[in-house]
Amino acid sequence: MTRPNILFIVADDLGFADLGCYGGREAQFGRVSPQLDALAANGIRFTQGYSNSPVCSPTRFALMTGRYQYRLRGAAEEPINSKSRGSATLGLPSGHPTLPSLLKSAGYRTALFGKWHLGYPPHFGPLRSGYDEFFGPMSGGVDYFTHCGFTGQHDLWSGEAEQHEEGYLTDLISRRAVDYLARVAAAEERAPFLLSLHYTAPHWPWETRDDEALIREVKDNLFHLHGGNVHTYRRMIHHMDEGIGWVMQALRRHGMERDTLVIFTSDNGGERFSDNWPLVGGKMDLTEGGIRVPWIAHWPEWIPPGQVSTQQCMTMDWTTTILDAAGVPADPAYPLDGVSLLPVLQDGQRTFARPLHWRMNHRGQRALRDGDWKYLRVDGHDYLFNIAADERERANLAGRQPQRLADLRDAWEQWNETMPPIPADATVSLGYSAKDMPQR
């Protein structure tokens, strides 16, 4: 097996059933995600793939490091917010090994186009954590046209310099990726590449390509609490899907598709207008709707088409899988918590035991998924669910199976003892509450 190129695509706040290949409904304009549906049909689709967190930046810490995010102080923020600008502690430390830094040291070209959300310069940034190139926003959310963040401050960068560029951000990110592939193909030295394509779509504000007039409405509140609808939201996903189609066409045009491992997932579960059926909850929740997300992989050299896997896995497993595929070892001082899925990619019927752990400062949440069973705590209440039989987590079996609940709770406690405690000054940033809209 030759060292593959890597195209790692991450959507922002995408719901479990937003894509057609996960049962999503068609929009008024037709299919929402034909490009991603095709990738799934010609590769492998996971039905039990999870994000490391139900909120943005903590998952991205795990993605970059291949380790539980709780090991790093910056990941205790739920999420990192704009007030952290200038902080020397709330970000991904430049000395920590990362997926791009490990691949770069092994001869890979590395580029990130899209969202960073792991701390601000001068202390943090993509170029300080292993990427050769970067284009995108540093923060968690920006207007799609002005590219300004919560404070109204411009937040679009090329490397570590501010980049003023007109255009709809989803399209700008896609076109940068297409241009990058052309440059790689034209280079005299054909080194393999890691191209991280981290969209802000379909994260608020609720703006399609045709909604530039909305910038005046949302400039003082990017949460866009007064606007949006399912139709706009689906169109935003479709714009992202079109861009992914442009990138895949570029891979084919340059003869790179067969040797490129394409991965698609979301940083967490869906938000206001998402479809998480049949799951309950969404972003910020450790119920299934907050953490179970689309997982798709496409790699003609290795992955047979038309596969569906029930393997339980989480974001940091992608990191470990990529390193395994590239033949790159982890730094022994920073052992990986992720597990390689390379055998599963080749044979989707293969499964193995994979306990998955979570904790959240928000509402004192904790969760452990182990086989068919899930232990969950929210607001001091403990629950036990058989996820294989009850994906909606409505039939609480805690009273009927107290010993199983106790065993899973003990297992979670033992795992938690291996992690640093949640710092007392860690913050939870909620964009809205029950006064803004009825809660789930």
VEXKEMAR-884173 format. One record per residue (C-alpha): residue number from 1; x, y, z. Coordinates in nm, 3 decimals, decimal comma. Layout:
# VEXKEMAR-884173
{node NUM; {X; Y; Z}} ...
END
This chain:
# VEXKEMAR-884173
{node 1; {0,000; 0,000; 0,000}} {node 2; {0,144; 0,337; -0,105}} {node 3; {0,115; 0,630; 0,133}} {node 4; {-0,220; 0,789; 0,052}} {node 5; {-0,304; 1,152; 0,013}} {node 6; {-0,551; 1,263; 0,281}} {node 7; {-0,854; 1,486; 0,228}} {node 8; {-1,013; 1,538; 0,569}} {node 9; {-1,348; 1,720; 0,540}} {node 10; {-1,526; 1,844; 0,852}} {node 11; {-1,870; 2,006; 0,851}} {node 12; {-1,979; 2,237; 1,132}} {node 13; {-2,292; 2,148; 1,337}} {node 14; {-2,425; 1,896; 1,083}} {node 15; {-2,708; 1,675; 1,206}} {node 16; {-2,702; 1,295; 1,189}} {node 17; {-2,981; 1,276; 0,928}} {node 18; {-2,910; 1,592; 0,729}} {node 19; {-2,753; 1,400; 0,439}} {node 20; {-2,950; 1,189; 0,195}} {node 21; {-2,732; 0,884; 0,263}} {node 22; {-2,834; 0,905; 0,630}} {node 23; {-3,204; 0,920; 0,553}} {node 24; {-3,236; 1,295; 0,506}} {node 25; {-3,539; 1,430; 0,320}} {node 26; {-3,510; 1,604; -0,013}} {node 27; {-3,529; 1,985; -0,011}} {node 28; {-3,760; 2,197; -0,225}} {node 29; {-3,479; 2,218; -0,480}} {node 30; {-3,412; 1,842; -0,480}} {node 31; {-3,137; 1,629; -0,325}} {node 32; {-2,944; 1,808; -0,054}} {node 33; {-2,617; 1,613; -0,068}} {node 34; {-2,567; 1,421; -0,396}} {node 35; {-2,186; 1,449; -0,384}} {node 36; {-2,154; 1,315; -0,031}} {node 37; {-2,415; 1,049; -0,103}} {node 38; {-2,198; 0,933; -0,394}} {node 39; {-1,887; 0,921; -0,175}} {node 40; {-2,076; 0,703; 0,073}} {node 41; {-2,210; 0,475; -0,204}} {node 42; {-1,861; 0,427; -0,343}} {node 43; {-1,693; 0,386; -0,007}} {node 44; {-1,800; 0,316; 0,350}} {node 45; {-2,062; 0,477; 0,571}} {node 46; {-2,056; 0,438; 0,949}} {node 47; {-2,384; 0,433; 1,141}} {node 48; {-2,225; 0,448; 1,488}} {node 49; {-1,966; 0,723; 1,438}} {node 50; {-1,937; 0,984; 1,712}} {node 51; {-1,773; 1,320; 1,767}} {node 52; {-1,539; 1,361; 2,063}} {node 53; {-1,761; 1,637; 2,197}} {node 54; {-2,104; 1,789; 2,133}} {node 55; {-1,944; 2,130; 2,078}} {node 56; {-1,693; 2,272; 1,830}} {node 57; {-1,345; 2,339; 1,967}} {node 58; {-1,314; 2,041; 2,206}} {node 59; {-1,370; 1,801; 1,917}} {node 60; {-1,109; 1,985; 1,712}} {node 61; {-0,850; 1,937; 1,988}} {node 62; {-0,914; 1,562; 1,969}} {node 63; {-0,904; 1,565; 1,589}} {node 64; {-0,566; 1,737; 1,586}} {node 65; {-0,402; 1,534; 1,863}} {node 66; {-0,561; 1,189; 1,834}} {node 67; {-0,613; 1,206; 2,210}} {node 68; {-0,899; 1,275; 2,446}} {node 69; {-0,937; 1,652; 2,444}} {node 70; {-0,967; 1,662; 2,824}} {node 71; {-0,589; 1,633; 2,844}} {node 72; {-0,545; 1,995; 2,727}} {node 73; {-0,659; 2,307; 2,913}} {node 74; {-0,794; 2,487; 2,606}} {node 75; {-1,036; 2,206; 2,534}} {node 76; {-1,210; 2,260; 2,870}} {node 77; {-1,373; 2,568; 2,717}} {node 78; {-1,718; 2,480; 2,581}} {node 79; {-1,630; 2,622; 2,331}} {node 80; {-1,335; 2,864; 2,301}} {node 81; {-1,501; 3,204; 2,256}} {node 82; {-1,391; 3,538; 2,114}} {node 83; {-1,299; 3,667; 2,460}} {node 84; {-1,002; 3,431; 2,455}} {node 85; {-0,835; 3,636; 2,182}} {node 86; {-0,486; 3,716; 2,311}} {node 87; {-0,488; 3,432; 2,567}} {node 88; {-0,166; 3,233; 2,596}} {node 89; {-0,339; 2,932; 2,752}} {node 90; {-0,665; 2,880; 2,561}} {node 91; {-0,547; 2,711; 2,246}} {node 92; {-0,359; 2,415; 2,101}} {node 93; {0,002; 2,438; 2,231}} {node 94; {0,249; 2,466; 1,944}} {node 95; {0,477; 2,207; 2,105}} {node 96; {0,211; 1,936; 2,110}} {node 97; {0,237; 1,678; 1,829}} {node 98; {-0,056; 1,698; 1,589}} {node 99; {-0,184; 1,509; 1,287}} {node 100; {-0,036; 1,769; 1,048}} {node 101; {0,295; 1,800; 1,235}} {node 102; {0,349; 1,423; 1,244}} {node 103; {0,262; 1,387; 0,875}} {node 104; {0,476; 1,688; 0,785}} {node 105; {0,776; 1,536; 0,960}} {node 106; {0,721; 1,224; 0,746}} {node 107; {0,731; 1,422; 0,420}} {node 108; {0,367; 1,519; 0,370}} {node 109; {0,257; 1,858; 0,242}} {node 110; {-0,004; 2,002; 0,480}} {node 111; {-0,275; 2,264; 0,435}} {node 112; {-0,586; 2,374; 0,624}} {node 113; {-0,860; 2,564; 0,443}} {node 114; {-1,148; 2,657; 0,670}} {node 115; {-1,216; 2,681; 1,040}} {node 116; {-0,937; 2,659; 1,299}} {node 117; {-1,104; 2,741; 1,636}} {node 118; {-0,806; 2,630; 1,844}} {node 119; {-0,674; 2,962; 1,973}} {node 120; {-0,556; 3,289; 1,829}} {node 121; {-0,219; 3,425; 1,715}} {node 122; {0,036; 3,516; 1,828}} {node 123; {0,035; 3,220; 2,067}} {node 124; {-0,161; 2,969; 1,860}} {node 125; {-0,248; 2,898; 1,498}} {node 126; {-0,241; 2,639; 1,219}} {node 127; {0,111; 2,731; 1,103}} {node 128; {0,236; 2,673; 1,459}} {node 129; {0,079; 2,326; 1,472}} {node 130; {0,209; 2,163; 1,157}} {node 131; {0,028; 2,319; 0,861}} {node 132; {0,232; 2,465; 0,575}} {node 133; {-0,066; 2,672; 0,455}} {node 134; {-0,380; 2,813; 0,610}} {node 135; {-0,678; 3,006; 0,479}} {node 136; {-0,987; 3,061; 0,690}} {node 137; {-1,125; 3,200; 1,016}} {node 138; {-0,953; 3,150; 1,350}} {node 139; {-1,271; 3,178; 1,561}} {node 140; {-1,583; 2,969; 1,601}} {node 141; {-1,825; 3,160; 1,380}} {node 142; {-1,810; 3,436; 1,119}} {node 143; {-2,047; 3,605; 0,877}} {node 144; {-2,030; 3,428; 0,540}} {node 145; {-1,987; 3,756; 0,347}} {node 146; {-1,809; 4,008; 0,573}} {node 147; {-1,598; 3,735; 0,738}} {node 148; {-1,632; 3,917; 1,070}} {node 149; {-1,669; 3,742; 1,404}} {node 150; {-1,876; 3,812; 1,715}} {node 151; {-1,706; 4,138; 1,806}} {node 152; {-1,732; 4,271; 1,451}} {node 153; {-1,360; 4,215; 1,408}} {node 154; {-1,246; 4,083; 1,070}} {node 155; {-1,153; 3,714; 1,094}} {node 156; {-1,031; 3,574; 0,765}} {node 157; {-0,663; 3,483; 0,743}} {node 158; {-0,405; 3,364; 0,497}} {node 159; {-0,130; 3,217; 0,708}} {node 160; {-0,096; 3,462; 0,996}} {node 161; {-0,190; 3,769; 0,792}} {node 162; {-0,543; 3,901; 0,766}} {node 163; {-0,694; 3,828; 0,426}} {node 164; {-0,960; 4,058; 0,283}} {node 165; {-1,138; 3,874; 0,006}} {node 166; {-1,488; 3,911; -0,134}} {node 167; {-1,713; 3,610; -0,161}} {node 168; {-1,930; 3,354; 0,012}} {node 169; {-1,706; 3,176; 0,261}} {node 170; {-1,813; 2,820; 0,178}} {node 171; {-1,722; 2,879; -0,187}} {node 172; {-1,395; 3,053; -0,101}} {node 173; {-1,288; 2,752; 0,105}} {node 174; {-1,382; 2,506; -0,171}} {node 175; {-1,204; 2,704; -0,442}} {node 176; {-0,888; 2,731; -0,231}} {node 177; {-0,886; 2,352; -0,208}} {node 178; {-0,926; 2,316; -0,585}} {node 179; {-0,640; 2,562; -0,643}} {node 180; {-0,423; 2,376; -0,391}} {node 181; {-0,471; 2,047; -0,574}} {node 182; {-0,372; 2,211; -0,901}} {node 183; {-0,053; 2,344; -0,740}} {node 184; {0,029; 2,007; -0,589}} {node 185; {-0,024; 1,837; -0,926}} {node 186; {0,205; 2,089; -1,097}} {node 187; {0,485; 2,060; -0,840}} {node 188; {0,806; 1,895; -0,951}} {node 189; {0,812; 1,685; -0,636}} {node 190; {0,494; 1,479; -0,589}} {node 191; {0,489; 1,436; -0,213}} {node 192; {0,166; 1,309; -0,054}} {node 193; {-0,055; 1,570; 0,107}} {node 194; {-0,288; 1,628; 0,400}} {node 195; {-0,559; 1,870; 0,294}} {node 196; {-0,787; 1,961; 0,584}} {node 197; {-1,108; 2,111; 0,450}} {node 198; {-1,296; 2,240; 0,755}} {node 199; {-1,613; 2,417; 0,648}} {node 200; {-1,805; 2,660; 0,866}} {node 201; {-2,124; 2,532; 0,699}} {node 202; {-2,395; 2,477; 0,801}} {node 203; {-2,316; 2,679; 1,119}} {node 204; {-2,510; 3,002; 1,173}} {node 205; {-2,561; 3,279; 1,065}} {node 206; {-2,824; 3,141; 0,829}} {node 207; {-2,696; 3,274; 0,496}} {node 208; {-2,700; 3,114; 0,153}} {node 209; {-2,511; 3,250; -0,148}} {node 210; {-2,812; 3,473; -0,219}} {node 211; {-2,841; 3,625; 0,129}} {node 212; {-2,571; 3,893; 0,132}} {node 213; {-2,838; 4,149; 0,229}} {node 214; {-2,864; 3,979; 0,569}} {node 215; {-2,524; 4,102; 0,682}} {node 216; {-2,679; 4,418; 0,828}} {node 217; {-2,924; 4,210; 1,030}} {node 218; {-2,671; 3,972; 1,185}} {node 219; {-2,367; 4,193; 1,237}} {node 220; {-2,454; 4,255; 1,603}} {node 221; {-2,561; 3,899; 1,677}} {node 222; {-2,414; 3,620; 1,467}} {node 223; {-2,632; 3,366; 1,650}} {node 224; {-2,905; 3,498; 1,416}} {node 225; {-3,176; 3,422; 1,671}} {node 226; {-3,452; 3,595; 1,473}} {node 227; {-3,390; 3,424; 1,141}} {node 228; {-3,319; 3,110; 0,946}} {node 229; {-3,538; 2,816; 0,847}} {node 230; {-3,507; 2,458; 0,731}} {node 231; {-3,502; 2,565; 0,364}} {node 232; {-3,208; 2,803; 0,411}} {node 233; {-3,026; 2,546; 0,623}} {node 234; {-3,055; 2,275; 0,357}} {node 235; {-2,936; 2,514; 0,089}} {node 236; {-2,627; 2,589; 0,302}} {node 237; {-2,551; 2,217; 0,320}} {node 238; {-2,603; 2,193; -0,056}} {node 239; {-2,350; 2,473; -0,118}} {node 240; {-2,095; 2,278; 0,088}} {node 241; {-2,182; 1,958; -0,100}} {node 242; {-2,131; 2,135; -0,434}} {node 243; {-1,789; 2,254; -0,319}} {node 244; {-1,693; 1,901; -0,218}} {node 245; {-1,796; 1,799; -0,570}} {node 246; {-1,557; 2,059; -0,715}} {node 247; {-1,275; 1,920; -0,502}} {node 248; {-1,350; 1,560; -0,603}} {node 249; {-1,354; 1,665; -0,970}} {node 250; {-1,011; 1,821; -0,918}} {node 251; {-0,879; 1,497; -0,766}} {node 252; {-1,001; 1,307; -1,070}} {node 253; {-0,870; 1,567; -1,313}} {node 254; {-0,522; 1,538; -1,164}} {node 255; {-0,528; 1,159; -1,138}} {node 256; {-0,526; 1,161; -0,759}} {node 257; {-0,860; 1,007; -0,664}} {node 258; {-0,753; 0,645; -0,638}} {node 259; {-0,469; 0,721; -0,397}} {node 260; {-0,657; 0,969; -0,178}} {node 261; {-0,831; 0,876; 0,146}} {node 262; {-1,130; 1,109; 0,167}} {node 263; {-1,292; 1,140; 0,512}} {node 264; {-1,609; 1,330; 0,593}} {node 265; {-1,758; 1,397; 0,935}} {node 266; {-1,899; 1,673; 1,156}} {node 267; {-1,748; 1,835; 1,465}} {node 268; {-2,067; 1,769; 1,665}} {node 269; {-2,439; 1,706; 1,628}} {node 270; {-2,687; 1,940; 1,468}} {node 271; {-2,817; 2,273; 1,589}} {node 272; {-3,152; 2,455; 1,547}} {node 273; {-3,265; 2,350; 1,199}} {node 274; {-3,087; 2,016; 1,173}} {node 275; {-3,242; 1,673; 1,133}} {node 276; {-3,108; 1,426; 1,388}} {node 277; {-3,375; 1,157; 1,342}} {node 278; {-3,410; 0,915; 1,510}} {node 279; {-3,184; 1,067; 1,774}} {node 280; {-3,278; 1,309; 2,053}} {node 281; {-3,090; 1,626; 2,143}} {node 282; {-2,825; 1,819; 1,955}} {node 283; {-2,527; 2,045; 1,997}} {node 284; {-2,417; 2,076; 2,364}} {node 285; {-2,596; 1,749; 2,458}} {node 286; {-2,447; 1,407; 2,534}} {node 287; {-2,767; 1,244; 2,420}} {node 288; {-2,713; 1,075; 2,084}} {node 289; {-2,820; 1,376; 1,876}} {node 290; {-2,534; 1,584; 2,014}} {node 291; {-2,254; 1,340; 1,941}} {node 292; {-2,354; 1,083; 1,677}} {node 293; {-2,267; 1,229; 1,338}} {node 294; {-2,217; 1,131; 0,973}} {node 295; {-1,899; 0,933; 0,907}} {node 296; {-1,800; 0,862; 0,547}} {node 297; {-1,474; 0,737; 0,396}} {node 298; {-1,379; 0,694; 0,029}} {node 299; {-1,050; 0,549; -0,095}} {node 300; {-1,066; 0,338; -0,412}} {node 301; {-0,721; 0,190; -0,350}} {node 302; {-0,829; 0,037; -0,017}} {node 303; {-1,204; 0,067; 0,052}} {node 304; {-1,448; -0,154; -0,142}} {node 305; {-1,762; 0,036; -0,246}} {node 306; {-2,108; 0,007; -0,093}} {node 307; {-2,007; -0,074; 0,264}} {node 308; {-2,196; 0,011; 0,582}} {node 309; {-2,024; -0,034; 0,918}} {node 310; {-2,175; -0,055; 1,268}} {node 311; {-1,835; -0,013; 1,432}} {node 312; {-1,850; 0,229; 1,725}} {node 313; {-1,585; 0,497; 1,691}} {node 314; {-1,512; 0,865; 1,759}} {node 315; {-1,329; 1,157; 1,598}} {node 316; {-0,984; 1,081; 1,733}} {node 317; {-1,000; 0,736; 1,570}} {node 318; {-0,986; 0,909; 1,231}} {node 319; {-0,659; 1,072; 1,339}} {node 320; {-0,508; 0,738; 1,436}} {node 321; {-0,639; 0,573; 1,119}} {node 322; {-0,476; 0,838; 0,901}} {node 323; {-0,140; 0,798; 1,074}} {node 324; {-0,167; 0,421; 1,038}} {node 325; {-0,248; 0,449; 0,667}} {node 326; {0,050; 0,682; 0,620}} {node 327; {0,281; 0,456; 0,818}} {node 328; {0,361; 0,737; 1,062}} {node 329; {0,409; 0,651; 1,431}} {node 330; {0,279; 0,863; 1,717}} {node 331; {0,514; 1,056; 1,941}} {node 332; {0,583; 0,813; 2,229}} {node 333; {0,558; 1,102; 2,477}} {node 334; {0,200; 1,161; 2,362}} {node 335; {0,041; 0,816; 2,314}} {node 336; {-0,277; 0,816; 2,111}} {node 337; {-0,619; 0,748; 2,262}} {node 338; {-0,762; 0,690; 1,916}} {node 339; {-0,775; 0,346; 1,755}} {node 340; {-0,699; 0,268; 1,390}} {node 341; {-0,996; 0,168; 1,178}} {node 342; {-0,787; 0,064; 0,879}} {node 343; {-0,903; -0,303; 0,891}} {node 344; {-1,268; -0,188; 0,916}} {node 345; {-1,228; 0,036; 0,609}} {node 346; {-1,130; -0,268; 0,404}} {node 347; {-1,396; -0,495; 0,553}} {node 348; {-1,699; -0,310; 0,688}} {node 349; {-1,830; -0,627; 0,856}} {node 350; {-1,540; -0,629; 1,101}} {node 351; {-1,612; -0,487; 1,446}} {node 352; {-1,430; -0,476; 1,778}} {node 353; {-1,504; -0,359; 2,130}} {node 354; {-1,456; 0,018; 2,158}} {node 355; {-1,578; 0,186; 2,482}} {node 356; {-1,628; 0,561; 2,425}} {node 357; {-1,621; 0,821; 2,702}} {node 358; {-1,742; 1,179; 2,728}} {node 359; {-1,785; 1,449; 2,990}} {node 360; {-1,919; 1,804; 2,979}} {node 361; {-1,901; 2,094; 3,221}} {node 362; {-2,235; 2,205; 3,080}} {node 363; {-2,514; 2,052; 3,292}} {node 364; {-2,263; 1,817; 3,455}} {node 365; {-2,301; 1,570; 3,170}} {node 366; {-2,116; 1,242; 3,136}} {node 367; {-2,158; 0,942; 2,907}} {node 368; {-2,011; 0,602; 2,832}} {node 369; {-2,107; 0,395; 2,526}} {node 370; {-1,998; 0,033; 2,561}} {node 371; {-2,144; -0,212; 2,313}} {node 372; {-2,522; -0,188; 2,304}} {node 373; {-2,534; 0,005; 2,631}} {node 374; {-2,499; 0,368; 2,729}} {node 375; {-2,460; 0,528; 3,069}} {node 376; {-2,565; 0,893; 3,075}} {node 377; {-2,579; 1,163; 3,344}} {node 378; {-2,750; 1,499; 3,289}} {node 379; {-2,827; 1,753; 3,564}} {node 380; {-2,744; 1,496; 3,833}} {node 381; {-2,976; 1,227; 3,695}} {node 382; {-2,829; 0,891; 3,590}} {node 383; {-2,977; 0,698; 3,297}} {node 384; {-2,919; 0,361; 3,137}} {node 385; {-3,016; 0,296; 2,775}} {node 386; {-2,989; 0,003; 2,538}} {node 387; {-2,895; 0,205; 2,230}} {node 388; {-2,930; -0,093; 1,996}} {node 389; {-3,297; -0,118; 2,090}} {node 390; {-3,370; 0,245; 2,179}} {node 391; {-3,168; 0,501; 1,985}} {node 392; {-3,398; 0,780; 2,105}} {node 393; {-3,296; 0,719; 2,467}} {node 394; {-3,655; 0,725; 2,592}} {node 395; {-3,668; 0,391; 2,780}} {node 396; {-3,458; 0,442; 3,093}} {node 397; {-3,354; 0,099; 3,225}} {node 398; {-3,165; 0,228; 3,529}} {node 399; {-3,431; 0,104; 3,771}} {node 400; {-3,464; -0,237; 3,606}} {node 401; {-3,092; -0,308; 3,573}} {node 402; {-2,921; -0,134; 3,868}} {node 403; {-2,614; -0,357; 3,857}} {node 404; {-2,544; -0,281; 3,492}} {node 405; {-2,586; 0,089; 3,567}} {node 406; {-2,345; 0,061; 3,861}} {node 407; {-2,086; -0,126; 3,652}} {node 408; {-2,095; 0,131; 3,371}} {node 409; {-2,085; 0,421; 3,615}} {node 410; {-1,780; 0,264; 3,784}} {node 411; {-1,614; 0,216; 3,447}} {node 412; {-1,675; 0,583; 3,363}} {node 413; {-1,534; 0,690; 3,703}} {node 414; {-1,222; 0,480; 3,650}} {node 415; {-1,167; 0,638; 3,308}} {node 416; {-1,229; 0,987; 3,449}} {node 417; {-0,956; 0,930; 3,708}} {node 418; {-0,707; 0,910; 3,421}} {node 419; {-0,804; 1,258; 3,297}} {node 420; {-0,725; 1,600; 3,447}} {node 421; {-1,020; 1,750; 3,636}} {node 422; {-1,229; 2,021; 3,475}} {node 423; {-1,061; 2,351; 3,572}} {node 424; {-1,261; 2,577; 3,802}} {node 425; {-1,227; 2,869; 3,560}} {node 426; {-1,344; 2,677; 3,250}} {node 427; {-1,631; 2,853; 3,075}} {node 428; {-1,952; 2,739; 2,906}} {node 429; {-2,075; 2,970; 2,630}} {node 430; {-2,439; 2,929; 2,532}} {node 431; {-2,575; 3,126; 2,238}} {node 432; {-2,938; 3,112; 2,342}} {node 433; {-3,175; 2,983; 2,609}} {node 434; {-3,543; 2,916; 2,673}} {node 435; {-3,619; 3,288; 2,656}} {node 436; {-3,512; 3,282; 2,290}} {node 437; {-3,687; 2,964; 2,180}} {node 438; {-3,849; 2,657; 2,336}} {node 439; {-3,584; 2,409; 2,439}} {node 440; {-3,559; 2,042; 2,342}} 
END
